[in-house]
Amino acid sequence: MEHQSIEQIIYEETEKRLAVMEEKDYEFPEKIGKGDVIAIAVSIAVSMLLVVLCMTGGIV
């Protein structure tokens, strides 16, 4: 079994994905909206709060 380097695997996968994106009928995803930004910010805030609580012994 031949082993490829991670660099070669990434290069090949990038080429495949670029070829798909260059097709005429490719639909790009919609841009994120205000709700998405809020959801991301809330997720980050909750994660940070949980980390702080773990560090201070609030969660065992």
PyMOL Python script that loads the backbone (N, CA, C, O; Angstrom):
from pymol import cmd

cmd.read_pdbstr("""\
ATOM      1  N   MET A   1       0.841  -1.180   0.000  1.00  0.00           N
ATOM      2  CA  MET A   1       0.000   0.000   0.000  1.00  0.00           C
ATOM      3  C   MET A   1       0.891   1.251   0.000  1.00  0.00           C
ATOM      4  O   MET A   1       1.778   1.397   0.841  1.00  0.00           O
ATOM      5  N   GLU A   2       0.643   2.122  -0.935  1.00  0.00           N
ATOM      6  CA  GLU A   2       1.464   3.320  -1.059  1.00  0.00           C
ATOM      7  C   GLU A   2       0.931   4.417  -0.137  1.00  0.00           C
ATOM      8  O   GLU A   2      -0.271   4.682  -0.098  1.00  0.00           O
ATOM      9  N   HIS A   3       1.835   5.043   0.597  1.00  0.00           N
ATOM     10  CA  HIS A   3       1.439   6.114   1.506  1.00  0.00           C
ATOM     11  C   HIS A   3       1.703   7.459   0.844  1.00  0.00           C
ATOM     12  O   HIS A   3       2.781   7.698   0.301  1.00  0.00           O
ATOM     13  N   GLN A   4       0.695   8.340   0.898  1.00  0.00           N
ATOM     14  CA  GLN A   4       0.854   9.688   0.366  1.00  0.00           C
ATOM     15  C   GLN A   4       1.124  10.633   1.525  1.00  0.00           C
ATOM     16  O   GLN A   4       0.694  10.400   2.654  1.00  0.00           O
ATOM     17  N   SER A   5       1.831  11.684   1.225  1.00  0.00           N
ATOM     18  CA  SER A   5       2.054  12.687   2.260  1.00  0.00           C
ATOM     19  C   SER A   5       0.769  13.487   2.429  1.00  0.00           C
ATOM     20  O   SER A   5      -0.048  13.580   1.513  1.00  0.00           O
ATOM     21  N   ILE A   6       0.607  14.056   3.600  1.00  0.00           N
ATOM     22  CA  ILE A   6      -0.589  14.866   3.877  1.00  0.00           C
ATOM     23  C   ILE A   6      -0.658  16.047   2.917  1.00  0.00           C
ATOM     24  O   ILE A   6      -1.742  16.474   2.519  1.00  0.00           O
ATOM     25  N   GLU A   7       0.506  16.570   2.549  1.00  0.00           N
ATOM     26  CA  GLU A   7       0.547  17.693   1.609  1.00  0.00           C
ATOM     27  C   GLU A   7      -0.035  17.290   0.256  1.00  0.00           C
ATOM     28  O   GLU A   7      -0.785  18.056  -0.349  1.00  0.00           O
ATOM     29  N   GLN A   8       0.302  16.111  -0.216  1.00  0.00           N
ATOM     30  CA  GLN A   8      -0.201  15.625  -1.502  1.00  0.00           C
ATOM     31  C   GLN A   8      -1.704  15.376  -1.436  1.00  0.00           C
ATOM     32  O   GLN A   8      -2.426  15.692  -2.381  1.00  0.00           O
ATOM     33  N   ILE A   9      -2.175  14.818  -0.335  1.00  0.00           N
ATOM     34  CA  ILE A   9      -3.608  14.554  -0.162  1.00  0.00           C
ATOM     35  C   ILE A   9      -4.384  15.867  -0.172  1.00  0.00           C
ATOM     36  O   ILE A   9      -5.426  15.967  -0.819  1.00  0.00           O
ATOM     37  N   ILE A  10      -3.883  16.873   0.543  1.00  0.00           N
ATOM     38  CA  ILE A  10      -4.548  18.172   0.587  1.00  0.00           C
ATOM     39  C   ILE A  10      -4.556  18.812  -0.792  1.00  0.00           C
ATOM     40  O   ILE A  10      -5.567  19.383  -1.201  1.00  0.00           O
ATOM     41  N   TYR A  11      -3.450  18.725  -1.511  1.00  0.00           N
ATOM     42  CA  TYR A  11      -3.360  19.298  -2.853  1.00  0.00           C
ATOM     43  C   TYR A  11      -4.385  18.656  -3.789  1.00  0.00           C
ATOM     44  O   TYR A  11      -5.071  19.359  -4.532  1.00  0.00           O
ATOM     45  N   GLU A  12      -4.491  17.332  -3.756  1.00  0.00           N
ATOM     46  CA  GLU A  12      -5.435  16.626  -4.619  1.00  0.00           C
ATOM     47  C   GLU A  12      -6.876  16.982  -4.275  1.00  0.00           C
ATOM     48  O   GLU A  12      -7.690  17.202  -5.172  1.00  0.00           O
ATOM     49  N   GLU A  13      -7.198  17.041  -2.990  1.00  0.00           N
ATOM     50  CA  GLU A  13      -8.559  17.372  -2.573  1.00  0.00           C
ATOM     51  C   GLU A  13      -8.904  18.808  -2.961  1.00  0.00           C
ATOM     52  O   GLU A  13     -10.032  19.084  -3.370  1.00  0.00           O
ATOM     53  N   THR A  14      -7.953  19.714  -2.837  1.00  0.00           N
ATOM     54  CA  THR A  14      -8.178  21.107  -3.226  1.00  0.00           C
ATOM     55  C   THR A  14      -8.470  21.206  -4.715  1.00  0.00           C
ATOM     56  O   THR A  14      -9.362  21.946  -5.127  1.00  0.00           O
ATOM     57  N   GLU A  15      -7.729  20.471  -5.514  1.00  0.00           N
ATOM     58  CA  GLU A  15      -7.957  20.464  -6.967  1.00  0.00           C
ATOM     59  C   GLU A  15      -9.358  19.959  -7.296  1.00  0.00           C
ATOM     60  O   GLU A  15     -10.037  20.529  -8.151  1.00  0.00           O
ATOM     61  N   LYS A  16      -9.795  18.892  -6.622  1.00  0.00           N
ATOM     62  CA  LYS A  16     -11.133  18.337  -6.859  1.00  0.00           C
ATOM     63  C   LYS A  16     -12.210  19.369  -6.523  1.00  0.00           C
ATOM     64  O   LYS A  16     -13.147  19.574  -7.294  1.00  0.00           O
ATOM     65  N   ARG A  17     -12.067  20.009  -5.375  1.00  0.00           N
ATOM     66  CA  ARG A  17     -13.087  20.964  -4.931  1.00  0.00           C
ATOM     67  C   ARG A  17     -13.118  22.206  -5.808  1.00  0.00           C
ATOM     68  O   ARG A  17     -14.191  22.743  -6.082  1.00  0.00           O
ATOM     69  N   LEU A  18     -11.955  22.669  -6.251  1.00  0.00           N
ATOM     70  CA  LEU A  18     -11.920  23.815  -7.153  1.00  0.00           C
ATOM     71  C   LEU A  18     -12.584  23.487  -8.490  1.00  0.00           C
ATOM     72  O   LEU A  18     -13.262  24.330  -9.076  1.00  0.00           O
ATOM     73  N   ALA A  19     -12.386  22.266  -8.964  1.00  0.00           N
ATOM     74  CA  ALA A  19     -13.016  21.852 -10.223  1.00  0.00           C
ATOM     75  C   ALA A  19     -14.533  21.870 -10.090  1.00  0.00           C
ATOM     76  O   ALA A  19     -15.230  22.286 -11.015  1.00  0.00           O
ATOM     77  N   VAL A  20     -15.048  21.425  -8.955  1.00  0.00           N
ATOM     78  CA  VAL A  20     -16.496  21.446  -8.726  1.00  0.00           C
ATOM     79  C   VAL A  20     -17.004  22.885  -8.677  1.00  0.00           C
ATOM     80  O   VAL A  20     -18.052  23.194  -9.244  1.00  0.00           O
ATOM     81  N   MET A  21     -16.267  23.764  -8.002  1.00  0.00           N
ATOM     82  CA  MET A  21     -16.703  25.159  -7.859  1.00  0.00           C
ATOM     83  C   MET A  21     -16.632  25.927  -9.177  1.00  0.00           C
ATOM     84  O   MET A  21     -17.325  26.931  -9.339  1.00  0.00           O
ATOM     85  N   GLU A  22     -15.815  25.477 -10.107  1.00  0.00           N
ATOM     86  CA  GLU A  22     -15.687  26.170 -11.380  1.00  0.00           C
ATOM     87  C   GLU A  22     -16.782  25.793 -12.372  1.00  0.00           C
ATOM     88  O   GLU A  22     -16.883  26.406 -13.435  1.00  0.00           O
ATOM     89  N   GLU A  23     -17.604  24.796 -12.044  1.00  0.00           N
ATOM     90  CA  GLU A  23     -18.689  24.400 -12.931  1.00  0.00           C
ATOM     91  C   GLU A  23     -19.726  25.516 -13.019  1.00  0.00           C
ATOM     92  O   GLU A  23     -19.948  26.241 -12.049  1.00  0.00           O
ATOM     93  N   LYS A  24     -20.361  25.652 -14.186  1.00  0.00           N
ATOM     94  CA  LYS A  24     -21.313  26.741 -14.415  1.00  0.00           C
ATOM     95  C   LYS A  24     -22.545  26.646 -13.529  1.00  0.00           C
ATOM     96  O   LYS A  24     -23.101  27.675 -13.143  1.00  0.00           O
ATOM     97  N   ASP A  25     -22.986  25.434 -13.199  1.00  0.00           N
ATOM     98  CA  ASP A  25     -24.209  25.273 -12.415  1.00  0.00           C
ATOM     99  C   ASP A  25     -23.963  25.202 -10.906  1.00  0.00           C
ATOM    100  O   ASP A  25     -24.872  24.865 -10.148  1.00  0.00           O
ATOM    101  N   TYR A  26     -22.748  25.514 -10.467  1.00  0.00           N
ATOM    102  CA  TYR A  26     -22.431  25.479  -9.033  1.00  0.00           C
ATOM    103  C   TYR A  26     -23.123  26.637  -8.334  1.00  0.00           C
ATOM    104  O   TYR A  26     -23.021  27.784  -8.768  1.00  0.00           O
ATOM    105  N   GLU A  27     -23.834  26.332  -7.242  1.00  0.00           N
ATOM    106  CA  GLU A  27     -24.502  27.366  -6.444  1.00  0.00           C
ATOM    107  C   GLU A  27     -23.683  27.630  -5.182  1.00  0.00           C
ATOM    108  O   GLU A  27     -23.484  26.740  -4.355  1.00  0.00           O
ATOM    109  N   PHE A  28     -23.221  28.850  -5.055  1.00  0.00           N
ATOM    110  CA  PHE A  28     -22.482  29.214  -3.850  1.00  0.00           C
ATOM    111  C   PHE A  28     -23.457  29.340  -2.686  1.00  0.00           C
ATOM    112  O   PHE A  28     -24.598  29.757  -2.884  1.00  0.00           O
ATOM    113  N   PRO A  29     -23.029  28.987  -1.476  1.00  0.00           N
ATOM    114  CA  PRO A  29     -23.918  29.116  -0.311  1.00  0.00           C
ATOM    115  C   PRO A  29     -24.217  30.588  -0.017  1.00  0.00           C
ATOM    116  O   PRO A  29     -23.449  31.485  -0.365  1.00  0.00           O
ATOM    117  N   GLU A  30     -25.354  30.798   0.631  1.00  0.00           N
ATOM    118  CA  GLU A  30     -25.733  32.160   1.009  1.00  0.00           C
ATOM    119  C   GLU A  30     -24.768  32.696   2.063  1.00  0.00           C
ATOM    120  O   GLU A  30     -24.171  31.938   2.826  1.00  0.00           O
ATOM    121  N   LYS A  31     -24.631  34.017   2.084  1.00  0.00           N
ATOM    122  CA  LYS A  31     -23.799  34.641   3.115  1.00  0.00           C
ATOM    123  C   LYS A  31     -24.499  34.509   4.460  1.00  0.00           C
ATOM    124  O   LYS A  31     -25.722  34.387   4.536  1.00  0.00           O
ATOM    125  N   ILE A  32     -23.691  34.536   5.525  1.00  0.00           N
ATOM    126  CA  ILE A  32     -24.289  34.415   6.853  1.00  0.00           C
ATOM    127  C   ILE A  32     -25.070  35.682   7.174  1.00  0.00           C
ATOM    128  O   ILE A  32     -24.723  36.777   6.733  1.00  0.00           O
ATOM    129  N   GLY A  33     -26.118  35.507   7.942  1.00  0.00           N
ATOM    130  CA  GLY A  33     -26.977  36.634   8.297  1.00  0.00           C
ATOM    131  C   GLY A  33     -26.762  37.064   9.736  1.00  0.00           C
ATOM    132  O   GLY A  33     -25.882  36.566  10.439  1.00  0.00           O
ATOM    133  N   LYS A  34     -27.595  38.003  10.144  1.00  0.00           N
ATOM    134  CA  LYS A  34     -27.498  38.550  11.500  1.00  0.00           C
ATOM    135  C   LYS A  34     -27.745  37.461  12.550  1.00  0.00           C
ATOM    136  O   LYS A  34     -27.078  37.426  13.584  1.00  0.00           O
ATOM    137  N   GLY A  35     -28.705  36.576  12.277  1.00  0.00           N
ATOM    138  CA  GLY A  35     -29.006  35.492  13.210  1.00  0.00           C
ATOM    139  C   GLY A  35     -27.836  34.539  13.375  1.00  0.00           C
ATOM    140  O   GLY A  35     -27.573  34.051  14.474  1.00  0.00           O
ATOM    141  N   ASP A  36     -27.131  34.274  12.273  1.00  0.00           N
ATOM    142  CA  ASP A  36     -25.957  33.398  12.340  1.00  0.00           C
ATOM    143  C   ASP A  36     -24.862  34.021  13.188  1.00  0.00           C
ATOM    144  O   ASP A  36     -24.228  33.340  13.994  1.00  0.00           O
ATOM    145  N   VAL A  37     -24.644  35.306  13.007  1.00  0.00           N
ATOM    146  CA  VAL A  37     -23.615  36.014  13.779  1.00  0.00           C
ATOM    147  C   VAL A  37     -23.963  35.987  15.265  1.00  0.00           C
ATOM    148  O   VAL A  37     -23.092  35.777  16.109  1.00  0.00           O
ATOM    149  N   ILE A  38     -25.227  36.196  15.577  1.00  0.00           N
ATOM    150  CA  ILE A  38     -25.663  36.166  16.982  1.00  0.00           C
ATOM    151  C   ILE A  38     -25.467  34.775  17.565  1.00  0.00           C
ATOM    152  O   ILE A  38     -24.992  34.637  18.692  1.00  0.00           O
ATOM    153  N   ALA A  39     -25.830  33.739  16.807  1.00  0.00           N
ATOM    154  CA  ALA A  39     -25.678  32.361  17.282  1.00  0.00           C
ATOM    155  C   ALA A  39     -24.205  32.036  17.532  1.00  0.00           C
ATOM    156  O   ALA A  39     -23.879  31.386  18.526  1.00  0.00           O
ATOM    157  N   ILE A  40     -23.328  32.470  16.659  1.00  0.00           N
ATOM    158  CA  ILE A  40     -21.892  32.228  16.835  1.00  0.00           C
ATOM    159  C   ILE A  40     -21.383  32.940  18.085  1.00  0.00           C
ATOM    160  O   ILE A  40     -20.640  32.361  18.877  1.00  0.00           O
ATOM    161  N   ALA A  41     -21.786  34.199  18.258  1.00  0.00           N
ATOM    162  CA  ALA A  41     -21.344  34.978  19.425  1.00  0.00           C
ATOM    163  C   ALA A  41     -21.839  34.347  20.728  1.00  0.00           C
ATOM    164  O   ALA A  41     -21.095  34.276  21.707  1.00  0.00           O
ATOM    165  N   VAL A  42     -23.081  33.894  20.741  1.00  0.00           N
ATOM    166  CA  VAL A  42     -23.631  33.260  21.946  1.00  0.00           C
ATOM    167  C   VAL A  42     -22.895  31.956  22.237  1.00  0.00           C
ATOM    168  O   VAL A  42     -22.595  31.657  23.392  1.00  0.00           O
ATOM    169  N   SER A  43     -22.604  31.184  21.199  1.00  0.00           N
ATOM    170  CA  SER A  43     -21.867  29.930  21.386  1.00  0.00           C
ATOM    171  C   SER A  43     -20.493  30.177  21.984  1.00  0.00           C
ATOM    172  O   SER A  43     -20.063  29.457  22.886  1.00  0.00           O
ATOM    173  N   ILE A  44     -19.812  31.188  21.486  1.00  0.00           N
ATOM    174  CA  ILE A  44     -18.488  31.530  22.017  1.00  0.00           C
ATOM    175  C   ILE A  44     -18.595  31.970  23.469  1.00  0.00           C
ATOM    176  O   ILE A  44     -17.790  31.556  24.303  1.00  0.00           O
ATOM    177  N   ALA A  45     -19.582  32.806  23.780  1.00  0.00           N
ATOM    178  CA  ALA A  45     -19.753  33.305  25.147  1.00  0.00           C
ATOM    179  C   ALA A  45     -20.048  32.160  26.118  1.00  0.00           C
ATOM    180  O   ALA A  45     -19.483  32.110  27.211  1.00  0.00           O
ATOM    181  N   VAL A  46     -20.926  31.246  25.723  1.00  0.00           N
ATOM    182  CA  VAL A  46     -21.268  30.117  26.588  1.00  0.00           C
ATOM    183  C   VAL A  46     -20.038  29.232  26.791  1.00  0.00           C
ATOM    184  O   VAL A  46     -19.779  28.780  27.906  1.00  0.00           O
ATOM    185  N   SER A  47     -19.291  28.987  25.737  1.00  0.00           N
ATOM    186  CA  SER A  47     -18.085  28.164  25.852  1.00  0.00           C
ATOM    187  C   SER A  47     -17.074  28.802  26.799  1.00  0.00           C
ATOM    188  O   SER A  47     -16.483  28.120  27.636  1.00  0.00           O
ATOM    189  N   MET A  48     -16.879  30.108  26.665  1.00  0.00           N
ATOM    190  CA  MET A  48     -15.943  30.806  27.550  1.00  0.00           C
ATOM    191  C   MET A  48     -16.418  30.747  28.994  1.00  0.00           C
ATOM    192  O   MET A  48     -15.611  30.556  29.904  1.00  0.00           O
ATOM    193  N   LEU A  49     -17.704  30.907  29.211  1.00  0.00           N
ATOM    194  CA  LEU A  49     -18.256  30.836  30.568  1.00  0.00           C
ATOM    195  C   LEU A  49     -18.024  29.453  31.165  1.00  0.00           C
ATOM    196  O   LEU A  49     -17.649  29.339  32.332  1.00  0.00           O
ATOM    197  N   LEU A  50     -18.243  28.410  30.383  1.00  0.00           N
ATOM    198  CA  LEU A  50     -18.021  27.054  30.884  1.00  0.00           C
ATOM    199  C   LEU A  50     -16.553  26.801  31.205  1.00  0.00           C
ATOM    200  O   LEU A  50     -16.244  26.135  32.193  1.00  0.00           O
ATOM    201  N   VAL A  51     -15.657  27.318  30.393  1.00  0.00           N
ATOM    202  CA  VAL A  51     -14.221  27.163  30.664  1.00  0.00           C
ATOM    203  C   VAL A  51     -13.858  27.861  31.968  1.00  0.00           C
ATOM    204  O   VAL A  51     -13.142  27.298  32.797  1.00  0.00           O
ATOM    205  N   VAL A  52     -14.341  29.071  32.151  1.00  0.00           N
ATOM    206  CA  VAL A  52     -14.053  29.817  33.380  1.00  0.00           C
ATOM    207  C   VAL A  52     -14.619  29.087  34.593  1.00  0.00           C
ATOM    208  O   VAL A  52     -13.951  28.990  35.623  1.00  0.00           O
ATOM    209  N   LEU A  53     -15.842  28.572  34.481  1.00  0.00           N
ATOM    210  CA  LEU A  53     -16.433  27.848  35.607  1.00  0.00           C
ATOM    211  C   LEU A  53     -15.639  26.586  35.938  1.00  0.00           C
ATOM    212  O   LEU A  53     -15.480  26.244  37.110  1.00  0.00           O
ATOM    213  N   CYS A  54     -15.144  25.901  34.924  1.00  0.00           N
ATOM    214  CA  CYS A  54     -14.318  24.713  35.175  1.00  0.00           C
ATOM    215  C   CYS A  54     -13.014  25.089  35.855  1.00  0.00           C
ATOM    216  O   CYS A  54     -12.556  24.394  36.762  1.00  0.00           O
ATOM    217  N   MET A  55     -12.417  26.190  35.417  1.00  0.00           N
ATOM    218  CA  MET A  55     -11.130  26.618  35.991  1.00  0.00           C
ATOM    219  C   MET A  55     -11.264  27.080  37.423  1.00  0.00           C
ATOM    220  O   MET A  55     -10.334  26.909  38.211  1.00  0.00           O
ATOM    221  N   THR A  56     -12.391  27.657  37.781  1.00  0.00           N
ATOM    222  CA  THR A  56     -12.577  28.189  39.134  1.00  0.00           C
ATOM    223  C   THR A  56     -13.217  27.184  40.088  1.00  0.00           C
ATOM    224  O   THR A  56     -13.392  27.468  41.273  1.00  0.00           O
ATOM    225  N   GLY A  57     -13.565  26.009  39.565  1.00  0.00           N
ATOM    226  CA  GLY A  57     -14.160  24.991  40.419  1.00  0.00           C
ATOM    227  C   GLY A  57     -15.674  25.081  40.497  1.00  0.00           C
ATOM    228  O   GLY A  57     -16.287  24.381  41.303  1.00  0.00           O
ATOM    229  N   GLY A  58     -16.276  25.904  39.700  1.00  0.00           N
ATOM    230  CA  GLY A  58     -17.736  26.035  39.680  1.00  0.00           C
ATOM    231  C   GLY A  58     -18.389  24.794  39.103  1.00  0.00           C
ATOM    232  O   GLY A  58     -19.527  24.471  39.443  1.00  0.00           O
ATOM    233  N   ILE A  59     -17.685  24.109  38.245  1.00  0.00           N
ATOM    234  CA  ILE A  59     -18.164  22.844  37.668  1.00  0.00           C
ATOM    235  C   ILE A  59     -17.094  21.793  37.958  1.00  0.00           C
ATOM    236  O   ILE A  59     -15.916  21.971  37.647  1.00  0.00           O
ATOM    237  N   VAL A  60     -17.536  20.711  38.553  1.00  0.00           N
ATOM    238  CA  VAL A  60     -16.579  19.652  38.909  1.00  0.00           C
ATOM    239  C   VAL A  60     -16.774  18.451  38.037  1.00  0.00           C
ATOM    240  O   VAL A  60     -16.062  17.458  38.186  1.00  0.00           O
TER     241      VAL A  60
END
""", "prot")
cmd.dss("prot")
cmd.show_as("cartoon", "prot")
cmd.util.cbc("prot")
cmd.orient("prot")
